[in-house]
């Protein structure tokens, strides 16, 4: 004798298990990614006769990233700044999309386990 509830539970499990159409373009692209932050670094040089002593600090555009637990600085060439910004933006979109997939699959996984447990309970027969 078949349990109609069991059939519905199985159908719901199949729907959850089937792949969902996600936008995978951010993962399938071959465009380069750069991890880090690009910002204007302001500093004093330490020379007693320099303008920076009076408050007009030296500025340069730098890229920072943490590698092996240490913060590293790079000074990009001015003609590469726009391309570098695009690579940094692609990296941020990549990481956000990755986090969204993990979060979405965690919810689906919890729901799948709930359905599997319900199916197990529905199939158990008393001797």
PELIN-V423889 format. One record per run of one state. SS is the DSSP state (helix for helix, strand for strand, loop for the rest). FROM is the first residue (numbers start at 1). LEN is the number of residues. If there is no record, write none. Layout:
{{SS;FROM;LEN} {SS;FROM;LEN}}
//
This chain:
{{loop;1;3} {helix;4;14} {loop;18;7} {helix;25;4} {loop;29;8} {strand;37;7} {loop;44;7} {helix;51;4} {loop;55;3} {strand;58;10} {loop;68;2} {strand;70;5} {loop;75;3} {helix;78;46} {loop;124;4}}
//
